[in-house]
Amino acid sequence: MGMGKKVTQACFDFLFPPSPPYVRHSDTSKAAAESVRESAPTMRERVLTCIRHNGNLTCFEVEQILSMAHQTASARIRELALKGKIRDSGKRRATGSGRKAVVWVVV
């Protein structure tokens, strides 16, 4: 499934259930998933609002603006892309390390 494709709500709910997925038989993975269960929707909305109000952004830029960990920002960006709320603009910009990154745009 490509990042630019919109998925149905049922598919999104399967991919991102109310309780975030975790590695079976790993108590630490399960604990981490449970710790973000309530906040994931709010974090998604923060990322979407950030991109909408600041113009097209890379994941790195979202992390910097929101003081958000890379793992958190990238997971929320992926969810938003799968839900069809944002898409790859086709542009690339350098990150702090100098590597090129996708510039995301609100749909």
Secondary structure as UniProt FT lines:
FT   TURN            3..4
FT   HELIX           9..15
FT   TURN            24..25
FT   HELIX           27..36
FT   TURN            37..39
FT   HELIX           40..54
FT   HELIX           59..66
FT   HELIX           70..82
FT   TURN            83..84
FT   STRAND          86..94
FT   TURN            96..97
FT   STRAND          100..106
//
